[in-house]
Amino acid sequence: MSEPFTTLDSPYVVLRADNVDTDQIIPARFLKVTDKAGLGDALFADWRCRPDGTPDPDFPLNRPEAKGAHVLVAGANFGCGSSREHAPWALVGRGFRAVVALSFADIFRQNAMKNGLLPVEVPLGLHEVLVAERARDPAARIAIDLAAQTVALAGSTAASARFEIDPFAKECLLHGVDELGYLLARLPDIERHEATRIS
């Protein structure tokens, strides 16, 4: 179970990189756990920290204006590489509810939606506006409406787009359930149906 995703109006962080793979999102040395707790602290560990372990103040997630951001804006082919489910766990653990990118690796997209993280694919034009506006105004915000399947620069009617999402994944995200939760919510209907079957 996760928090239902209906609408989101949030500051955002821009990570201007293409082909960000899952080993960069969550390095392999952190994969020895089966619990999601604490994985947010390891998000982009090799990029967020210098070789001596101190935070790199130039990394986008370490900057003061990144505090409170629930949306990450990335480049193309985000989440490529291995299929580790720990990648969306780490993003969610760090407080992100959505990743906005030019494109996503298919397995990452599926893992994200199953773990309460919304992947939003946007066209190049809107992506460029979001990146430029964040550089101009660190307080810029993104508005996402999952029911309407729209994403926009908050406060702008021109800088917006509609995004696609699998209908079943959308239903689960809107209600804050995974596949098992979806089935369990329909248990009374399943039991009624089974009771009508001839044994």
C-alpha positions in Angstrom: 0.0 0.0 0.0 1.1 3.5 -0.8 -0.5 6.9 -0.5 -3.1 7.4 -3.3 -1.8 9.5 -6.2 -4.5 11.9 -7.4 -2.9 15.4 -8.0 0.5 16.7 -7.2 1.8 20.3 -7.2 5.4 20.3 -6.1 8.8 21.9 -6.5 11.1 19.7 -8.7 14.7 18.8 -9.1 16.4 18.6 -12.5 18.9 15.9 -13.2 20.2 16.7 -16.6 21.4 13.3 -17.7 20.3 10.7 -20.2 20.7 6.9 -19.7 20.7 7.1 -15.9 20.8 3.4 -15.1 19.6 1.6 -12.0 23.2 1.1 -10.7 23.5 4.9 -10.6 20.1 5.3 -9.0 20.9 2.7 -6.3 24.4 1.2 -6.4 24.7 -2.6 -6.2 26.3 -2.6 -2.7 23.0 -1.5 -1.2 21.0 -4.4 -2.7 21.6 -6.8 0.2 18.4 -5.8 1.9 14.9 -6.9 1.3 13.4 -4.1 3.3 12.7 -0.7 1.8 13.6 1.2 5.0 16.6 3.5 4.6 17.1 3.0 0.9 16.3 6.7 0.3 19.6 7.6 2.0 21.5 5.6 -0.7 19.7 7.3 -3.7 22.4 8.3 -6.2 25.0 7.6 -3.5 28.0 7.7 -5.8 26.9 11.0 -7.4 25.7 12.7 -4.2 28.9 12.1 -2.3 32.6 12.8 -3.0 35.2 10.0 -2.7 35.7 11.0 1.0 32.0 10.5 1.7 31.1 14.1 2.2 28.1 15.5 0.2 28.9 17.2 -3.1 27.2 20.6 -2.8 26.9 20.8 -6.6 24.8 17.7 -7.0 21.2 18.7 -7.7 19.7 16.7 -4.8 22.1 18.3 -2.3 21.2 21.8 -3.1 19.0 23.7 -0.5 16.2 24.3 -3.1 15.8 20.6 -3.6 14.3 20.2 -0.1 10.6 19.4 -0.3 10.7 18.4 -4.0 8.6 15.4 -4.8 9.3 15.4 -8.6 12.5 14.5 -10.3 13.0 15.7 -13.9 15.5 13.6 -15.8 16.5 13.0 -19.4 16.0 10.2 -21.9 16.0 6.4 -21.1 15.8 6.9 -17.3 16.1 3.7 -15.3 17.9 1.6 -17.9 20.2 -1.3 -16.9 19.3 -4.1 -14.5 15.7 -4.6 -13.3 16.3 -4.0 -9.6 13.1 -3.0 -7.8 15.3 -1.2 -5.3 15.6 1.8 -7.7 12.0 3.0 -7.3 12.2 2.0 -3.6 15.1 4.4 -3.2 13.3 7.2 -5.1 10.2 6.8 -3.1 12.2 6.6 0.1 13.8 9.9 -0.7 10.3 11.5 -1.0 9.7 11.4 -4.8 6.2 10.7 -6.0 6.9 11.1 -9.7 9.7 11.1 -12.3 9.3 13.3 -15.4 11.5 12.3 -18.3 11.8 12.2 -22.1 11.6 8.4 -21.9 11.9 5.4 -19.5 13.3 1.9 -19.6 10.3 -0.4 -19.8 11.2 -2.5 -16.7 11.9 0.5 -14.6 8.5 2.0 -15.7 6.7 -1.1 -14.6 8.6 -1.4 -11.3 7.9 2.3 -10.6 4.2 2.0 -11.0 4.0 -1.1 -8.9 5.7 0.8 -6.0 3.7 4.1 -6.0 6.1 6.1 -8.2 4.5 7.7 -11.3 6.7 7.8 -14.4 5.6 10.7 -16.7 6.9 10.8 -20.2 6.9 14.3 -21.7 7.7 15.7 -25.2 10.9 17.5 -25.8 9.3 21.0 -25.9 7.8 20.7 -22.4 10.9 19.1 -21.1 13.0 22.0 -22.3 10.6 24.5 -20.7 10.7 22.7 -17.3 14.5 22.6 -17.3 14.9 26.2 -18.3 12.3 27.4 -15.8 13.9 25.5 -13.0 17.2 27.1 -13.9 15.6 30.6 -13.9 13.4 30.1 -10.8 14.5 27.5 -8.1 11.0 27.7 -6.7 9.3 26.6 -10.0 6.7 23.9 -9.5 5.2 21.0 -11.5 1.5 20.2 -11.5 0.4 16.6 -12.3 -3.2 15.4 -12.5 -3.2 11.6 -12.8 -7.0 11.3 -13.4 -6.7 13.7 -16.3 -3.3 12.4 -17.3 -1.8 15.9 -17.6 1.5 17.5 -16.5 2.3 21.1 -16.6 4.6 23.9 -15.4 2.4 25.1 -12.4 0.7 28.3 -13.2 1.1 27.9 -17.0 -1.6 27.0 -19.4 0.8 26.8 -22.4 3.5 24.6 -20.9 1.5 21.4 -20.5 1.1 18.0 -22.0 -1.0 14.8 -21.7 0.8 11.6 -20.8 0.0 8.0 -21.3 -0.3 5.3 -18.6 -1.5 1.8 -18.5 -5.2 1.9 -17.3 -4.7 -0.8 -14.6 -1.6 0.9 -13.3 -3.4 4.2 -13.2 -6.3 2.6 -11.2 -3.8 1.2 -8.7 -2.0 4.4 -8.3 -5.2 6.4 -7.8 -6.2 4.2 -5.0 -2.8 3.6 -3.5 -2.8 -0.2 -3.9 -0.6 -2.7 -5.6 -1.8 -5.7 -7.6 -2.5 -7.8 -4.5 -4.3 -4.9 -2.8 -6.4 -4.5 -5.9 -7.5 -8.1 -5.7 -8.0 -8.1 -2.0 -10.3 -5.1 -2.3 -12.5 -7.2 -4.5 -12.5 -10.3 -2.3 -16.2 -10.1 -1.5 -17.1 -10.1 -5.2 -14.7 -13.0 -5.8 -16.2 -15.0 -2.9 -19.7 -14.4 -4.2 -18.7 -15.6 -7.6 -17.0 -18.7 -6.3 -20.1 -19.5 -4.2 -22.2 -19.7 -7.4 -19.8 -22.2 -9.0 -20.8 -25.9 -9.1 -18.3 -27.9 -7.1 
